[in-house]
């Protein structure tokens, strides 16, 4: 497979342009949001494309606010947009630009359009213009004002500019083709009169340009080489090209702008470089709306608390919810760029979030719905500080400065989650019940002896005993409790408020009928638990840390309420105060999946589909209780669970998923048979194989040995992780030996500076004319050279390293 075949169609175009020397080898993209709302997940894809493509080919990206509608725009939105782009991990070239920067230039170009016979002032009303519009089968009727003289049009347009007319009294239209099959070319509007205060230009302009007039000309002014937009603007491309073809730079000081940006010329159609527009398809996300108008409606009607409500698909909402920016970037890479619109399961985003957080989120314990537990054989005033790891074995990406362990207080009175106890357990329930023993996470084995109830018959307290010989988490006699549950000390725990955020809508396509959008809102999208408790280590962390509450999910302190806090003293005692507020980022597994309970007698029950990532791992069910039931009926699986966790060092969630059936245990054991890192294999099996598009609910044609080989190639840095993920999808579909494929297709990573330098020298020696032009000041050729080196390395060299070595060699 060639490099071009591996690239999406946008990158194929850019690669071809760079390699062919178009635009002098330069790549200059732009991100042009309208500052009338907050950026959302749809914008994230566009940002990753605009900035990502430029970076990959040694280019630049500008940020330009499309501020041509003064009635909806606000500087607060500008600040929010800039903040979100930086949060996502990107930085634009120079200062923020604005379409309003070019108002004078656009106005003067419009005057020249009138002089050249390409524009006229129309005095029809909006309704009359619409009535004259015609249809796809019928040409538009000409306005009676279409044949005004040039002098009359110039006079009227100048008077429009001077503010002499009321809103809607006149418009400026392009004179193109009233019979054009593309309706966009039927004398489109260029300017309207709008006496409105603009947040940057004040009241200086009573006329404002329409998007189609301002956008393409702004691209041309800035010297943009590649203009990316969504498919809804596909028909606008003809108009984009027509305007650029039929305008010429004009205005005092305008030539200076062009010279600085690499454009130029005073002749008709002399834009150089001439930008080109390319369209890609939207990726519509399930259970989500991304229309800024509809999002604003949700805010204004109070369905959410604001643009940064954690249920909103805005980047501000993502940030407040604790979704990391690298997860958003990974999600955008995974859904890719295409030409056909489709719907993306929200589970794909959630899986990317889990994948990112699993690698670095510190683990702590919290109890959301507390049930008091009294350890009757423990001293009244006794306290022990049990050492517990923040990170499971194999996690190497922990935040800088984090200790490996923390101390958790163990006291006579504890809290457990109410759901971890059943007075009369259902079949398959493996947790605490009267007379049953369980293991406390990082602590003792306890056995429930009796219960206390209130007047209504509700259980309010458990009386238990602990085995003092099991503090290490194991028993001297080798017995193994059926379950491990989390807990916190009652007197030494931290009161917290937990907000459980879920999907904002109940149906995958909430806008299928726009008038019914409100009916599809999920009434349970927010649950507030005000009596939750957490271990005291949480109070000492001032950072915006996303934690994994063990067995519960990922949570982050709410930024809007973080000023209030309960204090933990030097002696470890909790000082009363307002509870900290934690937002749930995402569950450990998809809570929306209907968990199919496997037949207790069949350890190799057919797998179910896990919506978090598509088809499930071989034999793995999505429900913890279902897997507990299977393990309870099969001692071999129960032993496998403990072996995976305690001997091989797998985190609890990975051990749980893999030991859900005999098929998945056998698959995993075969994959690690030759000594491949067991934790790494488990992570790939659960987090990557399940998302690779396998059909039939298993790993497809990917055999265990091939998975082990693939993991080994990544760990040995013989291939990049992105190459590995791409290769994984092929292996799932058609099988094969990844080592042979990597060698045959030359997919190995090139990270050797000496080797890349040699290729750089060879490329420069092959293009002496371009080297001479670069030395003469055509600095944009750096993009051409980067493209040549990337082509010579089949796209496997680090573009940043390539650009740095080129700049060093070209000095």
MIRO-767340 format. One line per 8 residues: number of its first residue (from 1); their letters; for each residue x, y, z of C-alpha. Coordinates in Angstrom, 3 decimals. Example, Ala and Ser with C-alpha at 12.3 -4.5 7.8 and 13.67 -1.06 7.14 Angstrom:
1	AS	12.300 -4.500 7.800  13.670 -1.060 7.140
END
This chain:
1	XXXXXXXX	0.000 0.000 0.000  1.463 3.364 -1.030  1.673 6.410 1.193  -1.015 8.097 -0.878  -3.352 5.132 -0.432  -2.885 5.309 3.322  -3.747 9.019 3.483  -7.274 10.396 3.541
9	XXXXXXXX	-8.326 12.243 0.403  -7.567 15.677 1.876  -4.022 14.698 2.754  -3.600 13.100 -0.669  -4.427 16.467 -2.235  -2.020 18.358 0.011  0.739 15.781 -0.481  0.324 16.020 -4.251
17	XXXXXXXX	0.447 19.838 -4.127  3.522 19.909 -1.909  5.363 17.326 -3.970  4.437 19.139 -7.176  5.617 22.494 -5.876  2.201 24.139 -6.074  2.074 27.400 -4.115  5.847 27.162 -4.005
25	XXXXXXXX	5.523 24.112 -1.772  3.798 26.182 0.916  0.870 24.980 3.000  -1.210 27.662 4.720  -4.564 26.626 6.172  -7.040 28.553 8.283  -9.681 27.869 10.898  -12.527 30.405 10.416
33	XXXXXXXX	-15.145 30.122 13.200  -17.978 32.585 13.600  -17.813 34.065 17.134  -21.487 33.492 17.883  -21.169 30.503 20.203  -18.798 28.013 21.781  -16.838 25.444 19.798  -18.231 21.909 19.860
41	XXXXXXXX	-17.043 18.419 18.980  -17.769 19.004 15.305  -15.390 21.953 15.313  -12.775 19.699 16.933  -12.611 17.585 13.767  -12.154 20.700 11.640  -9.480 22.056 13.985  -7.555 18.785 13.947
49	XXXXXXXX	-7.743 18.768 10.146  -6.742 22.422 9.614  -3.916 22.446 12.118  -2.914 18.818 11.664  -2.495 18.927 7.883  -0.435 22.120 8.055  1.831 20.683 10.756  2.329 17.425 8.866
57	XXXXXXXX	3.592 19.271 5.801  5.667 21.955 7.492  3.003 24.621 7.024  1.110 27.164 9.085  -2.460 27.759 10.215  -4.154 31.080 10.868  -7.155 31.720 13.101  -9.698 34.091 11.579
65	XXXXXXXX	-12.978 35.095 13.174  -15.765 35.263 10.606  -17.359 38.283 12.276  -19.687 39.545 9.548  -22.950 39.360 11.540  -22.873 41.973 14.323  -26.191 40.949 15.870  -25.009 37.511 17.043
73	XXXXXXXX	-21.305 37.941 17.772  -19.564 38.745 21.022  -15.924 39.164 22.171  -16.610 36.611 24.920  -17.048 34.014 22.201  -13.730 35.052 20.645  -11.984 34.475 23.972  -13.721 31.117 24.431
81	XXXXXXXX	-12.773 29.974 20.921  -9.115 30.896 21.422  -9.081 29.159 24.806  -10.620 25.980 23.374  -8.157 25.761 20.473  -5.208 26.081 22.836  -6.758 23.530 25.202  -7.056 21.131 22.288
89	XXXXXXXX	-3.298 21.471 21.803  -2.926 23.807 18.835  -1.444 27.261 18.284  -2.138 29.524 15.321  0.271 31.655 13.332  0.557 35.257 14.531  -2.311 37.231 16.006  -5.975 36.360 15.709
97	XXXXXXXX	-7.366 37.706 12.453  -10.864 38.937 11.727  -12.995 39.254 8.622  -13.678 42.763 9.934  -9.989 43.520 9.398  -10.777 43.396 5.686  -14.041 45.366 5.622  -12.442 48.320 3.841
105	XXXXXXXX	-10.640 46.084 1.336  -13.818 44.103 0.654  -15.779 47.316 0.140  -13.238 48.630 -2.378  -13.189 45.329 -4.204  -16.976 45.495 -4.410  -16.727 48.960 -5.980  -14.436 47.519 -8.619
113	XXXXXXXX	-16.872 44.661 -9.165  -19.526 47.271 -9.946  -17.143 49.151 -12.264  -16.367 45.926 -14.128  -20.065 45.078 -14.526  -20.021 42.127 -12.117  -22.245 43.591 -9.370  -25.337 45.781 -9.023
121	XXXXXXXX	-27.554 47.298 -6.349  -30.957 45.621 -6.101  -33.882 47.372 -4.420  -36.243 44.408 -4.228  -37.323 43.336 -0.756  -36.176 40.033 0.702  -39.562 38.477 -0.083  -39.486 39.767 -3.656
129	XXXXXXXX	-35.987 38.435 -4.237  -37.152 35.059 -2.978  -40.173 35.171 -5.316  -37.893 35.870 -8.290  -35.575 33.010 -7.366  -37.118 30.262 -9.494  -36.209 26.598 -8.959  -33.764 23.962 -10.113
137	XXXXXXXX	-35.974 23.449 -13.171  -36.826 27.104 -13.768  -34.409 30.022 -14.160  -34.641 32.984 -11.821  -36.465 36.050 -13.049  -34.287 39.145 -13.415  -34.797 41.973 -10.979  -36.074 45.154 -12.625
145	XXXXXXXX	-32.998 46.821 -11.122  -30.482 44.410 -12.678  -29.698 46.739 -15.585  -29.016 49.872 -13.605  -26.150 51.886 -14.981  -22.682 51.602 -13.498  -22.835 55.190 -12.243  -26.189 54.623 -10.528
153	XXXXXXXX	-24.959 51.417 -8.884  -21.792 53.137 -7.651  -23.796 56.053 -6.284  -26.291 53.822 -4.469  -23.603 51.553 -3.021  -21.596 54.506 -1.738  -24.752 55.913 -0.150  -25.439 52.492 1.400
161	XXXXXXXX	-21.957 52.702 2.872  -22.675 56.225 4.129  -25.722 54.969 6.047  -28.381 56.847 4.090  -30.780 53.918 3.757  -32.802 51.811 6.161  -32.234 48.136 6.801  -33.456 46.034 3.879
169	XXXXXXXX	-33.921 48.972 1.506  -31.132 47.827 -0.839  -28.665 44.961 -1.254  -25.609 44.493 -3.427  -25.739 41.422 -5.672  -23.239 39.753 -7.985  -24.282 39.603 -11.629  -23.561 36.020 -12.698
177	XXXXXXXX	-26.141 33.712 -14.328  -29.856 33.615 -13.544  -30.223 30.285 -15.370  -27.276 28.537 -13.689  -28.100 24.950 -12.590  -26.218 25.756 -9.363  -28.642 28.044 -7.539  -25.736 29.626 -5.643
185	XXXXXXXX	-24.659 31.349 -8.878  -27.995 33.076 -9.507  -26.934 36.591 -8.626  -26.008 35.934 -4.988  -26.128 38.663 -2.364  -22.867 40.329 -1.417  -23.923 43.083 1.052  -26.950 43.918 3.158
193	XXXXXXXX	-27.764 47.050 5.133  -27.716 46.470 8.866  -27.546 49.373 11.293  -26.097 47.352 14.154  -23.203 47.895 16.538  -20.213 45.666 15.784  -18.113 44.539 18.726  -14.882 45.572 16.933
201	XXXXXXXX	-15.790 48.268 14.415  -18.505 49.916 16.473  -20.973 51.881 14.317  -18.525 52.552 11.483  -20.235 50.173 9.076  -23.968 50.230 8.248  -23.393 47.528 5.605  -22.020 44.046 6.196
209	XXXXXXXX	-20.740 41.442 3.723  -22.364 38.055 3.334  -20.345 34.942 4.116  -19.761 33.869 0.497  -18.330 37.267 -0.410  -16.180 37.742 2.686  -14.894 34.212 3.151  -13.160 33.456 -0.134
217	XXXXXXXX	-11.769 36.965 -0.453  -10.374 36.786 3.095  -8.706 33.490 2.168  -7.178 35.151 -0.876  -6.007 38.186 1.095  -4.235 35.963 3.607  -2.653 33.762 0.953  -4.425 30.604 2.119
225	XXXXXXXX	-3.444 27.607 0.000  -5.997 25.009 1.124  -9.442 25.987 2.440  -11.276 23.090 4.117  -14.985 23.133 4.895  -17.869 20.702 5.289  -19.984 19.287 2.465  -22.801 21.744 3.083
233	XXXXXXXX	-20.595 24.291 1.288  -19.961 22.081 -1.743  -22.274 24.114 -3.984  -20.699 27.295 -2.636  -17.344 26.292 -4.102  -18.379 27.484 -7.587  -19.206 30.874 -6.087  -15.988 30.870 -4.062
241	XXXXXXXX	-14.027 30.356 -7.301  -16.101 32.855 -9.284  -15.553 35.660 -6.800  -11.794 35.060 -6.732  -11.697 34.848 -10.524  -13.610 38.120 -10.956  -12.049 40.302 -8.280  -8.733 42.059 -8.122
249	XXXXXXXX	-6.869 43.445 -5.124  -7.770 47.024 -4.374  -7.629 49.663 -1.647  -5.065 51.927 -0.104  -2.720 49.836 1.973  -4.254 46.636 0.610  -1.196 45.826 -1.493  0.862 45.895 1.702
257	XXXXXXXX	-1.377 43.194 3.187  -0.969 41.073 0.070  2.785 41.500 -0.009  3.078 40.433 3.624  0.922 37.372 2.990  2.555 36.263 -0.234  -0.307 37.356 -2.528  -0.182 40.159 -5.018
265	XXXXXXXX	-1.020 41.730 -8.305  -3.253 44.462 -9.603  -4.544 42.599 -12.650  -7.919 40.868 -12.914  -7.751 37.333 -11.537  -4.187 37.849 -10.348  -4.524 36.375 -6.884  -1.319 34.470 -6.215
273	XXXXXXXX	-1.484 32.047 -4.571  -5.063 31.358 -5.454  -6.779 29.410 -2.665  -8.784 26.279 -3.357  -11.738 24.998 -1.352  -12.076 21.320 -0.474  -15.080 19.789 1.270  -15.232 16.887 3.684
281	XXXXXXXX	-18.208 15.161 5.276  -19.550 15.892 8.721  -19.407 13.132 11.286  -22.727 13.291 13.137  -22.405 12.080 16.723  -25.183 9.973 18.241  -27.267 11.395 21.112  -25.899 14.844 20.293
289	XXXXXXXX	-26.794 18.074 18.509  -24.017 20.292 17.191  -26.037 23.121 15.706  -25.007 26.278 17.569  -28.544 27.564 17.175  -29.983 24.483 18.863  -27.290 24.507 21.542  -28.078 28.149 22.274
297	XXXXXXXX	-31.743 27.170 22.576  -30.849 24.559 25.205  -28.940 27.200 27.147  -31.597 29.915 26.875  -34.441 27.576 27.853  -32.548 26.301 30.898  -32.254 22.664 29.845  -28.554 22.973 30.697
305	XXXXXXXX	-26.699 25.314 33.026  -24.678 27.010 30.277  -22.369 26.485 27.326  -19.918 24.666 29.607  -22.487 22.312 31.117  -20.749 18.902 31.189  -23.620 17.411 29.187  -23.020 19.802 26.297
313	XXXXXXXX	-20.931 18.648 23.281  -18.924 21.868 23.505  -15.197 21.769 24.147  -15.837 23.891 27.238  -18.306 21.254 28.437  -15.795 18.506 27.672  -13.124 20.317 29.676  -15.400 20.792 32.682
321	XXXXXXXX	-16.420 17.142 32.476  -12.791 16.041 32.596  -12.434 14.776 29.043  -8.736 15.188 28.162  -7.784 16.952 24.922  -5.675 14.038 23.699  -8.786 11.839 23.875  -10.636 14.311 21.641
329	XXXXXXXX	-7.731 14.338 19.191  -7.613 10.524 19.226  -11.360 10.413 18.578  -10.986 12.748 15.601  -8.200 10.579 14.208  -10.276 7.459 14.654  -13.371 8.750 12.840  -11.162 10.182 10.114
337	XXXXXXXX	-12.012 12.354 7.130  -14.320 11.201 4.354  -16.611 12.355 1.571  -19.818 10.680 2.762  -21.691 11.806 5.856  -22.388 9.181 8.478  -23.266 8.818 12.105  -20.603 8.061 14.690
345	XXXXXXXX	-21.517 6.144 17.817  -20.969 8.262 20.898  -19.445 5.117 22.384  -16.473 5.719 20.070  -15.779 9.006 21.837  -16.355 7.443 25.246  -13.936 4.652 24.444  -11.267 7.181 23.423
353	XXXXXXXX	-11.793 8.932 26.768  -11.467 5.689 28.731  -8.394 4.733 26.750  -6.677 8.033 27.580  -7.684 8.130 31.235  -6.955 4.488 31.943  -3.306 5.193 31.180  -2.864 8.030 33.661
361	XXXXXXXX	-5.786 8.536 36.038  -4.848 7.903 39.695  -7.094 5.359 41.417  -8.902 6.235 44.633  -11.942 4.926 46.479  -15.272 6.681 46.879  -18.713 5.540 47.977  -21.615 7.169 46.158
369	XXXXXXXX	-24.564 5.752 48.137  -23.148 5.050 51.598  -24.217 2.158 53.799  -22.648 2.095 57.264  -20.577 -0.939 58.256  -19.436 -1.504 61.850  -16.489 -3.869 62.359  -17.484 -5.242 65.747
377	XXXXXXXX	-14.152 -6.925 66.517  -12.105 -3.784 65.732  -11.124 -1.287 68.510  -13.472 1.681 68.952  -10.757 4.302 68.560  -8.497 2.177 66.409  -7.100 3.464 63.123  -4.694 1.984 60.622
385	XXXXXXXX	-3.246 3.647 57.548  -3.254 1.101 54.748  -0.889 1.714 51.870  -2.623 1.608 48.486  -1.202 2.242 44.985  -2.437 5.211 42.998  -1.749 3.374 39.757  -2.066 -0.285 38.804
393	XXXXXXXX	0.898 -2.226 37.577  1.903 -1.289 34.046  0.688 2.316 34.091  3.662 4.490 33.227  1.988 7.727 32.148  1.073 8.954 35.603  1.038 12.737 36.108  4.365 14.314 36.936
401	XXXXXXXX	5.031 14.511 40.653  2.471 11.912 41.652  3.590 9.471 44.367  3.182 5.789 43.713  1.031 5.180 46.788  -1.233 6.912 49.271  -2.419 5.919 52.756  -6.057 5.075 53.325
409	XXXXXXXX	-7.469 5.191 56.881  -9.151 2.020 58.174  -11.439 2.459 61.208  -14.097 0.566 63.116  -16.920 2.263 61.185  -16.775 2.200 57.400  -19.001 2.991 54.445  -19.596 0.704 51.487
417	XXXXXXXX	-21.830 1.295 48.478  -25.403 0.246 49.169  -25.429 -1.739 45.934  -22.647 -3.979 47.259  -24.970 -5.524 49.871  -28.082 -7.654 49.509  -29.991 -8.964 52.494  -31.539 -11.638 50.269
425	XXXXXXXX	-29.157 -11.964 47.339  -30.427 -12.842 43.880  -28.819 -15.811 42.105  -25.407 -14.778 40.829  -24.960 -11.926 43.337  -21.416 -12.365 44.631  -20.933 -9.413 46.968  -21.700 -8.878 50.648
433	XXXXXXXX	-24.679 -10.625 52.231  -25.473 -12.032 55.689  -22.981 -14.767 56.522  -20.866 -14.063 53.417  -17.218 -12.994 53.319  -15.811 -10.425 50.898  -12.461 -8.737 50.469  -12.154 -5.012 51.104
441	XXXXXXXX	-10.084 -3.369 48.406  -6.519 -2.891 49.749  -7.653 -4.252 53.103  -9.121 -7.051 55.203  -11.591 -9.826 54.567  -14.861 -9.062 56.343  -17.938 -11.195 57.034  -21.470 -9.807 57.559
449	XXXXXXXX	-22.959 -11.047 60.864  -26.170 -9.005 61.240  -28.071 -5.947 60.048  -29.854 -2.985 61.654  -33.028 -1.594 60.105  -35.045 1.568 60.531  -38.772 1.698 61.284  -39.591 1.319 57.594
457	XXXXXXXX	-37.603 -1.895 57.412  -34.740 -0.371 55.392  -31.237 -1.648 56.154  -29.255 1.217 57.721  -26.245 -0.540 59.205  -24.268 -3.766 58.854  -22.410 -5.480 61.641  -19.354 -7.355 60.426
465	XXXXXXXX	-16.164 -8.928 61.684  -12.784 -8.793 59.995  -10.078 -11.440 59.851  -6.951 -9.729 61.258  -4.750 -12.206 59.356  -5.876 -10.866 55.977  -4.569 -7.305 56.056  -2.332 -8.089 53.085
473	XXXXXXXX	-5.388 -8.973 51.028  -4.736 -12.685 51.179  -5.602 -15.361 53.717  -3.002 -17.703 55.250  -5.185 -20.688 54.408  -5.476 -19.612 50.773  -9.234 -19.044 50.740  -10.523 -16.533 48.191
481	XXXXXXXX	-13.680 -14.477 48.722  -16.087 -14.329 45.823  -15.809 -10.531 45.422  -13.754 -7.462 46.263  -15.602 -4.243 47.140  -14.484 -0.681 47.751  -15.050 1.291 50.954  -14.039 4.395 52.920
489	XXXXXXXX	-13.617 5.180 56.604  -16.730 6.805 58.035  -15.062 9.292 60.461  -12.022 9.952 58.232  -13.691 10.176 54.826  -14.351 13.288 52.826  -17.939 14.427 52.172  -18.394 15.040 48.467
497	XXXXXXXX	-21.207 15.838 46.088  -21.184 13.713 42.957  -22.865 14.697 39.730  -23.562 11.779 37.430  -23.780 13.160 33.900  -25.221 11.058 31.137  -26.285 11.540 27.552  -28.390 14.643 27.056
505	XXXXXXXX	-30.834 12.931 24.699  -32.597 9.581 24.849  -32.439 8.838 21.121  -29.419 8.549 18.785  -30.739 11.182 16.365  -32.425 13.877 18.451  -32.930 16.183 15.450  -34.664 13.665 13.161
513	XXXXXXXX	-37.732 15.832 13.770  -36.508 19.264 14.841  -39.865 20.157 16.393  -39.575 17.156 18.737  -36.040 17.773 19.965  -37.180 18.851 23.415  -39.261 15.674 23.800  -36.114 13.625 23.308
521	XXXXXXXX	-34.199 15.183 26.176  -33.066 12.589 28.710  -34.674 13.382 32.092  -31.932 11.395 33.825  -29.008 13.166 32.151  -27.999 14.569 35.557  -28.248 12.892 38.949  -26.863 14.650 42.025
529	XXXXXXXX	-25.688 12.482 44.924  -25.186 14.735 47.927  -24.215 12.121 50.535  -21.244 10.541 48.797  -17.935 10.057 50.617  -14.350 9.697 49.430  -10.992 8.870 50.888  -9.286 11.974 52.369
537	XXXXXXXX	-6.402 12.091 49.873  -8.702 13.885 47.441  -8.792 17.044 49.546  -5.078 17.652 49.221  -5.002 17.821 45.410  -5.361 21.388 44.057  -4.895 20.295 40.443  -7.515 19.522 37.842
545	XXXXXXXX	-6.989 15.800 38.139  -9.317 13.230 36.676  -9.485 10.266 39.071  -10.727 6.778 38.612  -13.084 6.037 41.470  -12.453 2.317 41.621  -15.279 0.199 40.198  -17.318 3.358 39.487
553	XXXXXXXX	-15.812 5.449 36.709  -13.717 8.547 36.080  -14.421 11.787 37.972  -13.029 15.325 38.140  -13.519 18.183 40.580  -15.987 20.672 39.168  -14.161 23.840 38.139  -17.152 26.046 38.920
561	XXXXXXXX	-17.315 24.958 42.573  -13.747 24.087 43.399  -13.258 27.084 45.705  -15.125 25.351 48.530  -13.435 22.452 50.233  -13.391 20.251 53.257  -9.969 20.339 54.899  -7.940 17.368 56.081
569	XXXXXXXX	-5.666 18.292 58.971  -2.085 17.208 59.568  -3.391 14.449 61.815  -5.542 13.090 59.015  -8.776 14.229 60.636  -11.442 15.738 58.406  -12.472 19.319 59.233  -16.103 20.015 58.306
577	XXXXXXXX	-16.749 22.277 55.353  -18.721 22.487 52.155  -18.390 19.250 50.189  -16.217 19.132 47.103  -18.158 18.582 43.894  -17.064 15.882 41.452  -18.376 15.440 37.921  -18.439 12.018 36.355
585	XXXXXXXX	-16.412 12.055 33.159  -17.364 8.602 31.926  -18.267 5.227 33.361  -15.790 2.362 33.325  -18.005 0.631 30.783  -20.992 1.750 28.792  -23.885 1.997 31.250  -26.395 2.217 28.381
593	XXXXXXXX	-25.734 -1.271 27.070  -28.385 -3.817 27.980  -26.199 -6.305 29.740  -26.990 -9.835 28.654  -26.502 -12.215 31.548  -24.612 -15.293 30.392  -25.925 -18.765 31.103  -24.420 -19.674 34.447
601	XXXXXXXX	-23.617 -23.136 33.168  -21.668 -22.032 30.091  -18.349 -20.328 30.599  -17.980 -19.951 26.841  -21.320 -18.240 26.353  -21.693 -16.229 23.181  -20.352 -12.717 23.569  -22.515 -9.644 23.428
609	XXXXXXXX	-21.807 -6.363 21.700  -20.246 -3.685 23.860  -21.318 -0.261 22.615  -18.234 1.296 24.077  -16.152 0.030 21.234  -18.123 -2.095 18.841  -17.833 -5.879 18.956  -16.604 -7.378 22.191
617	XXXXXXXX	-13.407 -9.245 22.892  -13.683 -13.036 22.405  -16.212 -14.332 24.931  -16.289 -11.127 26.998  -19.642 -9.845 28.192  -20.133 -6.187 29.086  -21.772 -6.618 32.488  -19.683 -7.102 35.616
625	XXXXXXXX	-22.501 -8.918 37.336  -22.879 -11.257 34.383  -19.198 -12.086 34.527  -19.357 -12.497 38.298  -22.181 -14.981 37.768  -20.171 -16.917 35.198  -17.130 -17.017 37.485  -19.295 -18.084 40.396
633	XXXXXXXX	-20.411 -21.093 38.409  -16.933 -21.976 37.150  -14.074 -22.223 39.694  -11.555 -22.261 36.833  -12.650 -18.817 35.706  -12.624 -17.527 39.277  -9.057 -18.797 39.639  -8.158 -17.172 36.309
641	XXXXXXXX	-9.465 -13.817 37.558  -7.220 -13.932 40.626  -4.252 -15.201 38.599  -4.559 -12.380 36.076  -4.836 -9.758 38.784  -2.441 -11.026 41.421  0.199 -12.972 39.505  0.287 -11.098 36.211
649	XXXXXXXX	-0.447 -7.651 37.688  -3.477 -6.787 35.559  -5.722 -3.970 36.814  -8.999 -5.177 38.245  -11.058 -4.024 35.252  -8.845 -5.798 32.710  -8.736 -8.998 34.768  -12.511 -8.861 35.071
657	XXXXXXXX	-13.120 -8.449 31.341  -10.677 -11.099 30.201  -11.814 -13.700 32.757  -15.463 -13.363 31.745  -15.300 -16.525 29.659  -13.057 -19.457 28.957  -12.611 -18.355 25.331  -11.138 -14.984 26.239
665	XXXXXXXX	-8.871 -16.492 28.929  -7.521 -19.043 26.451  -7.009 -16.372 23.796  -5.149 -14.143 26.242  -2.985 -16.957 27.659  -1.975 -17.963 24.147  -1.054 -14.353 23.312  1.334 -14.047 26.293
673	XXXXXXXX	2.754 -17.551 25.959  6.042 -16.359 24.455  6.693 -13.803 27.163  5.097 -10.667 25.724  4.265 -8.104 28.436  0.961 -9.386 29.920  -0.331 -5.929 30.871  0.421 -4.516 27.423
681	XXXXXXXX	-1.305 -7.447 25.721  -4.327 -7.070 28.000  -4.604 -3.368 27.207  -4.422 -4.004 23.473  -6.893 -6.872 23.681  -9.483 -4.897 25.625  -8.899 -1.342 24.415  -7.838 -1.825 20.797
689	XXXXXXXX	-9.039 -5.185 19.461  -12.563 -4.377 20.605  -12.479 -1.176 18.566  -10.922 -2.608 15.431  -14.177 -3.394 13.664  -14.174 -7.151 14.172  -17.359 -8.838 13.099  -19.125 -11.601 14.913
697	XXXXXXXX	-18.170 -10.327 18.325  -14.645 -11.730 18.302  -11.149 -10.879 17.091  -11.931 -11.864 13.538  -8.898 -13.261 11.721  -6.455 -11.921 14.311  -4.849 -14.904 16.009  -3.269 -14.540 19.483
705	XXXXXXXX	0.303 -14.910 18.213  -0.240 -12.062 15.735  -1.576 -9.838 18.519  1.501 -10.618 20.628  3.787 -9.837 17.699  2.014 -6.537 17.069  2.328 -5.504 20.717  6.010 -6.443 20.645
713	XXXXXXXX	6.638 -4.273 17.580  5.130 -1.285 19.377  6.998 -1.878 22.618  10.295 -2.233 20.758  9.517 1.029 18.936  9.826 -0.712 15.599  6.529 0.819 14.477  4.528 3.782 15.722
721	XXXXXXXX	1.317 3.277 17.648  -0.682 4.899 14.844  0.788 2.455 12.301  -0.007 -0.385 14.697  -3.650 0.653 15.012  -3.997 0.862 11.250  -2.345 -2.529 10.872  -4.580 -4.024 13.570
729	XXXXXXXX	-7.724 -3.345 11.533  -6.212 -5.222 8.592  -5.199 -8.155 10.771  -8.696 -8.428 12.253  -10.174 -8.459 8.761  -7.761 -10.724 6.913  -5.160 -12.049 9.360  -1.453 -12.396 8.663
737	XXXXXXXX	1.878 -11.934 10.414  2.382 -8.276 11.390  6.162 -8.633 11.253  6.037 -9.827 7.663  3.639 -7.030 6.689  5.812 -4.383 8.335  8.920 -5.681 6.575  7.217 -6.181 3.218
745	XXXXXXXX	5.547 -2.769 3.154  8.275 -0.846 4.926  6.061 0.382 7.741  8.819 0.565 10.347  9.443 3.861 12.101  12.335 6.024 10.959  13.597 7.798 14.046  17.305 7.793 13.343
753	XXXXXXXX	18.571 11.354 12.937  21.513 10.258 10.812  19.310 8.351 8.399  16.861 11.226 8.020  19.724 13.702 7.588  21.096 11.545 4.770  17.692 11.618 3.026  17.464 15.385 3.551
761	XXXXXXXX	20.881 15.853 1.922  19.845 13.668 -1.008  16.609 15.611 -1.539  18.405 18.974 -1.455  21.033 17.723 -3.892  18.254 16.635 -6.263  16.608 20.067 -6.311  19.345 22.682 -6.771
769	XXXXXXXX	17.000 25.191 -8.413  14.600 25.107 -5.487  17.496 25.404 -3.035  18.661 28.519 -4.904  15.157 30.009 -4.846  14.900 29.301 -1.101  18.228 31.037 -0.530  16.917 34.014 -2.543
777	XXXXXXXX	14.083 34.441 -0.049  11.299 32.069 -1.114  10.989 30.632 2.380  7.708 28.937 1.549  9.664 26.251 -0.285  10.363 24.628 3.084  6.995 22.896 2.692  8.048 21.533 -0.688
785	XXXXXXXX	11.251 20.099 0.774  9.365 18.552 3.708  7.013 16.894 1.233  9.897 15.480 -0.779  11.538 13.983 2.313  8.228 12.553 3.534  7.697 11.022 0.116  11.189 9.530 0.140
793	XXXXXXXX	10.527 7.950 3.553  7.033 6.732 2.616  5.618 9.016 5.270  7.418 7.311 8.159  9.797 10.093 9.169  8.913 12.556 11.910  7.767 15.734 10.060  8.976 17.978 12.883
801	XXXXXXXX	12.434 16.402 12.792  12.455 16.640 8.989  11.618 20.357 9.047  14.262 21.050 11.701  16.975 19.207 9.763  15.978 20.954 6.536  16.155 24.382 8.152  19.590 23.539 9.554
809	XXX	20.846 22.364 6.150  19.397 25.353 4.281  20.966 28.001 6.504
END
